[in-house]
Amino acid sequence: MDPRKVVEAAWRIESARLVAVLARIVRDVGLAEELAQDTLVIALEQWPRDGVPDNPGSWLMATAKHRAVDLIRRRVTYERKLQEVGRETPEAYEEEPDLDDYVGDDLLRLIFTACHPVLSTEARVALTLRLLGGLTTDEIARAFLAPEPTVAQRIVRAKRALASAGVRLELPEKKDLPERLSSVLEVIYLIFNEGYAATAGGDWMRPALCEEALRVGRILAGLLPAEAEVHGLVALMEIQASRIPARTGPSGEPILLLDQDRRRWDRLLIRRGLEALDRAESLGVGPYTLQAAIAACHARAAAPEDTDWARMADIYQVLAYIQPSPVVELNRAVAVGMSSGPAAGLEIVDALVAARSLESYPQLPAVRGDLLERLGRADEARAEFAKAARLTRNTREQTLFQSRSEGASSV
């Protein structure tokens, strides 16, 4: 295997942990990311020359820690820094527990640090996606439906603000957790979504991101067992993740929900998701719990024709009321189109087109194309699918839309 590809794969898996651990050592999130990037460069130089190490993740972590300690030695006397952090070596630093740590997870500490109140909500989400999701600025911009320069500025300013305020890599006190929770949940779900449907590149999905989001979500659920929306988000991710084995074909091509072999859905994840949904609904109802209830409609249907589309449309109506969003409205159009006919769904979509709020969102013309095809308006449907193919940055999705454009026919 090409050593550079191994480096890239190891980096995708380990980068968030590297930044989290480095930030705990050097007490500066921006500097931690720079050190992690330096480690990536070293791996790209050494592995093709010296061979891939037996444990790539451990090699990256050890190299990153050594660079962090070298930096500390250059900044202050070694003895003074040892006294401050209470460790003798990078390895001992990792092994000694933090007596004030009530979660014991560097990634979770990094999330709450990136979601610190000194930052705007937009900056918190963008920075955390960058640090924990390993997403590029372009990918984050597309997740936000925002211009790339705007997102880039948010990330740079966020790092500067954290450094200027002297924010440490630590969890807030338990009494302050709830007020910080909303943006944290948003971050986790955006990371999950980037893994579930990658905005760019050659892969339809990035399952490692889904797994990381689920892992952190489950930790949060254990930390805040009385918070309905934590369980709601976990339920939503569990149920959606259950479909991952069925979402691609043998060559990695996308398979749409209604065409998936439901026998390949992960029943353990569905069961866990439905249990989390029950806990969430017993505590209250919020946006994530409502979305999980929508996902459950699919999970409970043995076949596509068994789906309770009317219930889904009703839930989307409630969701649109408590959390207005053009994307929610687009999803409602799909449910309405299935429960009340394509003409009813198209009416909602055309209102979104007129509002011009999703002009660069490829799913808008894709949904419109599907509704038009079902109405027998094949020429218009082909044009919409072709437009969706032009808008998407994911090559797998582009191929899917092009295929649908070429295959659109009157029904």
N, C-alpha and C positions, 0 to 999 in steps of 0.2 A: 504494500500500500504506500502511496505517496506520503512521505513524512509531513509535507505541508498540509495535506488534508487531515492528517491525524492531529496536527497542531490546531487547526481550525475547529475540529470536532471537540477536542479537549477544552479549548477556549470557550466554546459555546456552553459547555456544561459547567465549567469551573469559574468563569469570569466574575459572576456575582459573589460567590464565596470569597474569591480573592479580594475584591474590593471591600467586602464586609470585614474580613479579618485585618486587612491593611489599615482600614479606617480606624479600627479599634487600637491599632498599634501607634499610628502616627497622629491620630486625633484630627484628621483633616480629610474630608470626603473627596475633595478635588485632587489633593495630593495622592490619596489612595488610588484613585483611578489612573493617575499618571504612572504610578509605580506598577500597577497591574498591566498597563499598556507596555511599559518597558519590559516586563516579564514575557509578554507575548512576542516582542521583537527578538529577545534572546532565544526563545524557543524556535522561532523561525530561522534563526541563524545556526543554532547548534544541532537541532534534531536531524536536518538533512545531512549534516556533516558527520555527526557522532553516532547517529542512530536514535530511534525512539526509545525513551526510558521504559522500564517495565511497568511503572505506574505513572502515566502522564500527569494525572491530577495531582498526585503527591509531589512530583517534580516541580510543577508550576507553583504550588503553594510554598514549598521550601525555598525556591528561588525568590519568590516575591517577598517572603519574610526576611531573607538575608539582605535583600536590597533595602527593606524598610529599616532594619537594624543598622546597616551601614549609613543610611541617611541620618539616623538618630546620633550615631557616633560623630558624624561630621558637625552636627548642630550644637551638641552639648557634650560635656565630658561623659564618658561611658559610665563611670560610677554614679554620677548624679541621675542619669536616666534609669539605671538599675534600681536605685532607691525609689524613684518615682513610680515605676511600674511594678516593682517587686518581683522581677524575674531575672534569671541569670543567662538564659539563652532563648532564642526564638522558640525552640521546642518546649522549654519549660513555661514560656509565656502562654502557649496554647493549652498546656495541661492544667495549670492552676485555675480553679474555679473562681468566679466572681461572686462573693458572698451576697452582694446586693442584687444579683441577677435572678429574677423570678421566672424567666423563660428559658434561658440558656441557649439562645439561637442568634448567631451573628447576623444572619439575613433579616430576621425580624427587627433587630435593633437598627439595622441599616434602613429599613422601611420607615420606621417611626422617626428616625433622624432626618431622612429626606422629606418626610411629611411634617417637619417642624413648623410651628406657628409663625416663625419669622418669614416664611415663604408664602406666596400666594398659592391658591389651590392649583392653578394651572402649572405653576413651577414645581410644586410638590409631585404632581403626577408625572410631569415630563422628566424630572430628575430621577425619580425612582424607576421609571421605565428604562432610562438610560443605564443606571447603575445595576439594577437587579435583573432586568430583562435582557440586557446586552443589546438593546435595539439601537439602530442608527437614528440619527436625527430625522432622516426622511421617513422612516417607518413610524416614528412617534408623531410626526406631522400628519401623516395619513390617518393614524388612529384618532387624532384630534380633529381631523378635517380642517387643519390650519396651515398657513404658509410655512414652509420650512425655515426661512430666516427668523420668523417669529419664535418658533420653538427653539431654535439654536440660541437665540438671545435669552430665552427663559432659563435654559440649562446653565449657560455661563453665569448669568446673574445669580442664579440659585446657589451655585458653588461659592461665589464670592460672598453672598449674604451669610451662608453658613460659617464660612471662615471668619468673616468680620465679627459675627456674633459669638464666636468661640463655641459653637454648638458641638457637643461631644457625642460620640456614638454610644447612645444609651437609650433605654426605654424610659418613657415618662412615668411618673408615679401613677399607681393604679387609679387614683382619683381623677387623673387627667386623661386617662385612656379613652373614655367614651367620646369626648369632644374631638379627638384626633382620628376617630375610627372611620368616619365617612370617606375621607380622602384616601385612607389606607385601603379600604374595600374597593374603591374605584381603581386604585393602582393595581391591586391583585387581579381584578377582573380584566383590565386592559392587557395585562401580561398574559393572562389565560387566552384572551381573544387573539392576541398576536400568534400564540402557539396553535390555536384551533383553526385559524384561517389567516395565514401569513399574508401581509400586505404586499410583499415584494419577494423577488427571488424565484428560484426554480422549484421549491418545495411547496406543496399545497398546505402542509401543516408543519409545525415545529413542536412535536410532542413533548420535548424536554421542558419547554416553557409551560405547557399545561400542567405537567407533573410538578414543577416548582411552585406554580400558583396554587395548586391543590394542597401541596405540603404546607405552605405558609398559611393557607386558609384554615386547614385543620388545626394548626397550632393556635391560631386566633380563636377558633371555636372552643378549644380547651381553656384558653385564657379568659374568655368572656362568655361563659356558658348561658348567661341570661340575656344576651343580645340577639334578638330575632334575626336581624339582617346578616349577622355573621353566619348563622346556620342557613339562612336563605341563600347567601352567596355560595357556601359550600355545596348545598343541594343542587344549585344551578350548575356548578362546575362538574360535580360528580356525574350528573345525568348527561350533560353534554359530552364529557370525556368518555362515557360509555360507548359512544358512537364511533370513536376514533378508528377502531379496527375495520369498520365497514365504510369509511369515508373515502378510501382510495382503492383503485383496482390494482391488478398485478404489476402494472408499469408505473404506478404512482399517480395515475389519472384520477381526478375528482369524481366521486359518485354522489349525486344529490340525494337529499334526505329521503324523498319518496321512492327512489330507485335502490336504496340500500337493502342488503340482505340482513334483516333484523335478527337472524339467528347469530350473527357475528357481534351483536351488541353485547357489551360486558354486563352480565346480569348482576355481578357483585357490586359494580359501581352504581347500577340502577337502584339496587336495594339500599345501598348506603345513601344515595341521593334522596330517595323517597323517605327514608327515616329522618334525614336532616330536614327535609321539608316539613314533616310532621312536627318536629321540634320547633321550627321557625313559626309555623302557623299557630302553635299553642302559645307563643310568646307575643305575637303581633304580626302585622302585615306591612311590608315595605316594598320598594321597587325590586330588590333582588328576590324576595320571596315570591312576588308575583311572576317574575320571569321564570323562576324555578317551577311554579305551578303550570306555566305554559309548556315548559320542557317536559313536565310529567305527563301531559296529555299525549305527547308522542311516545314516551316510554311505556305508557300503559296500553298502547294500541298494538295488538299483535300484527296488524297489517295496516298499510296506509289508509285503506277505506274505513277502518275502525276508528280513526282519529276524530275526536270531538272538536271539530273546527268551530262550531258555534260557541262553545265554552271558551276556546282560545280567543276568539274575537271579543267576547265579553271581558275577558281578563285584560286584553290589550287596551280596551276602552278605559278601564280603571287605571291602568298603568299610564296611559296618555294623560289622564286627568291629574295624577299626583306627580308625574315626572314628564312634562311635555317635551317631546323631542321629535324631529323629523324622521329619525331612524325608527323610533317606536311606531310612528304613524305609517311608515313604509311596511313594517312587519305586520301591523294591523291590516293593511291592505291585502297582504297575502292571505291572512286568516279569513277576512271577509270575502275575498275572491273564491276561497274554497267552500265557505259555508253558504254564501248568498249568491254566488255566481261571479264570473270574471268581469262582467259589466260593473258590478258594485265595487269590486276591488279597483278597477281601472279609474273610477271616479275619484277615489282617494289619491291614487298615484298622480293623476293629472293635476290635482290641486297642489301636490308637492312640486311638480314640474313648473307650474305657474309661479310658485313662491320662490323658485330658484335657490332653495336652501341646500340642495344636494347635487349641485351641478357637476361636481367632480367625483361623485360617489358611484362606482360602477354598478352597485346593486340596484340603483334606481332604474336605469334602462333595462337591466336584466329582468327585474320584476315586471316592468311594463311590457317587455317583449313576450314574456310568458303569458300574461293576461291577453295580449293581442292575438297571440297564436291560438289560444283557446277560444277566442271569439271568431276565428277564421280569417283574421286580417294578416295574412302571411307576409306580404311585402313590408308592412309596417313593423312586424315582429322581427324580420330579418335585419332591418335598419337599426332597431333598438339593440339587438344582440351584438351587432357590429360595433355600435357605439360603446357598449359595455366592454368589449374586447379592447378598444382603444384606450379606455380609461384605466383599466386595471394594470397594476405593475407586477402582478404575479403571473409567471409564464404558464403555469398549469391552468389557472383560471382563464387566462387569455385563450388558450387552446379550447377550453370548454365553451366559452362564449362564441368563438369562431365556428365551432362545430354546430352549435345551436342555430347560429345565423344561416349556415349553409343548409341545415336540415329543417328549417322552419317550413311548415306546410299548413294549408287550410284544413280545418277539422269539421 
